[in-house]
Amino acid sequence: MIKSILVRWIVLAISVGVTVWLLPGLHFTGGIGMLMLLSAVLGLLMAVLKPILVLLTCPLVVLTLGLFILVINTFILYVTSWIFPEHFTIDTFWWALLASIIIGAIAMILNSILGEE
């Protein structure tokens, strides 16, 4: 279980790092330690806040056939940027939306390669 959590944490850190590198609308200052801390907070928010938001917005999630989950992921990414305003900033909603898609795609690919769910 601990190994699985650590692997997911590292995968999320790599996903965030690559996404920040790819997208000019995302800005990150700090080293690997700050990236790991940011990824830990993002992962914690995804684990705690996302299920609550999905439950609260269930009709919208169903109505949009699950696409509203992208908006929820974008909101959680914004919350993370609000927690780390000196180290992680996002220019616009559209950059955040694109970032949440890319982070999810990279994490999905890496998790499938590593055999994680």
C-alpha positions in Angstrom: 0.0 0.0 0.0 2.8 2.5 0.9 4.6 1.5 -2.3 1.5 2.2 -4.3 1.0 5.6 -2.7 4.7 6.5 -3.3 4.5 5.4 -6.9 1.3 7.5 -7.5 2.9 10.5 -5.8 6.0 10.2 -8.1 3.8 9.7 -11.1 1.8 12.8 -10.2 5.0 14.8 -9.7 6.3 13.8 -13.1 3.0 14.6 -14.7 2.8 18.1 -13.1 6.5 18.7 -14.0 6.1 17.7 -17.6 2.9 19.7 -17.9 4.4 22.9 -16.5 7.3 22.4 -18.9 4.9 22.0 -21.9 2.4 24.8 -21.2 3.5 28.4 -21.2 0.4 29.4 -19.2 1.6 27.5 -16.2 4.4 28.9 -14.1 6.4 27.0 -11.5 9.3 28.2 -9.4 11.1 26.0 -7.0 13.1 22.8 -7.1 12.2 19.1 -6.9 11.3 19.4 -3.2 8.7 22.0 -4.0 7.4 20.0 -6.9 7.0 17.0 -4.6 5.2 19.1 -2.0 2.9 20.6 -4.6 2.2 17.1 -6.0 1.4 15.8 -2.5 -1.1 18.6 -1.9 -2.6 18.1 -5.3 -2.9 14.4 -4.7 -4.5 14.9 -1.3 -7.0 17.4 -2.7 -7.8 14.9 -5.5 -8.4 12.2 -2.9 -10.4 14.2 -0.5 -12.1 17.1 -2.3 -12.8 15.5 -5.7 -15.2 12.8 -4.4 -17.1 15.5 -2.4 -17.4 17.8 -5.5 -18.4 14.9 -7.8 -21.2 14.0 -5.3 -22.4 17.6 -5.0 -22.4 18.1 -8.7 -23.7 14.6 -9.6 -26.5 15.9 -11.8 -24.0 18.0 -13.9 -21.6 15.1 -14.1 -24.4 12.8 -15.4 -25.9 15.5 -17.7 -22.5 16.1 -19.4 -21.7 12.3 -19.5 -18.7 12.8 -17.1 -17.1 15.8 -18.8 -17.9 18.0 -15.8 -15.2 16.0 -14.0 -12.7 18.0 -16.1 -14.1 21.2 -14.6 -13.7 19.7 -11.1 -10.1 18.7 -11.8 -9.5 22.2 -13.2 -10.9 23.7 -10.0 -8.7 21.5 -7.8 -5.7 22.5 -9.8 -6.6 26.1 -9.2 -7.0 25.5 -5.5 -3.5 24.0 -5.5 -2.2 27.2 -7.2 -3.9 29.3 -4.5 -2.2 27.3 -1.8 1.2 27.9 -3.5 0.9 31.4 -5.0 4.6 32.1 -5.0 5.6 28.8 -6.6 2.7 27.7 -8.9 0.5 30.1 -10.9 -1.9 29.5 -13.8 -2.7 32.3 -16.3 -6.3 31.5 -17.3 -9.0 28.9 -16.8 -8.2 27.5 -20.3 -4.6 26.8 -19.4 -5.8 25.1 -16.2 -8.3 23.0 -18.2 -5.7 22.0 -20.7 -3.2 21.3 -17.8 -5.7 19.1 -16.0 -6.2 17.1 -19.2 -2.5 16.7 -19.8 -1.7 15.8 -16.2 -4.4 13.2 -16.3 -3.2 11.7 -19.6 0.4 11.5 -18.5 -0.5 10.0 -15.1 -2.8 7.5 -16.8 0.0 6.4 -19.3 2.7 6.2 -16.5 0.4 4.3 -14.2 -0.5 1.8 -16.9 3.2 1.3 -17.7 4.0 0.8 -14.0 1.1 -1.4 -13.4 -0.8 0.9 -11.1 -4.6 1.4 -11.4 
